[in-house]
Amino acid sequence: MRGAYIGRFQPFHKGHLAALKWILEREDEVVLIIGSAQYSHAIDNPFTLGERIEMVWNVLKEEKLLNRVIIAGVPDTDGQHDLWVALVKSFAPPFERVYSNDPLTRLLFEEAGYEVFTIPFFEREKYNATRIRKLIASGEKWEDFVPEPVAEVIKNLKGDARLRRLYGWG
């Protein structure tokens, strides 16, 4: 069977990777759906869809998971939440089950008839994207919280400088 793992992945961190591996213990394949695909260059969404795809793809390659994970990007519906499931279905390959901890995502997919599963948090206090973005922006040690390929992508695109400017610190 194929499950969908939905998140913004801003950035893709070690908690996301642990969650993906947990889902792969339960599913033959996973469609990793990158939400809020149209947003970038904002404090909550600093990275473009292409940058996030590159982060995830490089991790999947390193972890030898490319044969079990499909990446899809899906934009938001700007408040028209009842349309979002249909949008996801049109942007992503088919899937049978959904994995998410976001209350709205869970509600929408449950109302659409999907079986929805909660994902255990893996060291949530350490692996939290908001915290990691702040660490990157402040110049503190952040590389240990993301897989090495993600750190390389962020460094190559000068994501630290982008985040400092977004926070008004540089």
Secondary structure as UniProt FT lines:
FT   STRAND          2..7
FT   TURN            10..11
FT   HELIX           14..24
FT   TURN            25..26
FT   STRAND          29..34
FT   TURN            37..38
FT   HELIX           49..62
FT   TURN            63..64
FT   TURN            66..68
FT   STRAND          69..73
FT   TURN            78..79
FT   HELIX           81..83
FT   HELIX           84..91
FT   STRAND          97..99
FT   HELIX           103..111
FT   TURN            112..113
FT   STRAND          115..117
FT   TURN            124..126
FT   HELIX           129..138
FT   HELIX           143..145
FT   HELIX           148..156
FT   TURN            157..158
FT   HELIX           159..167
//
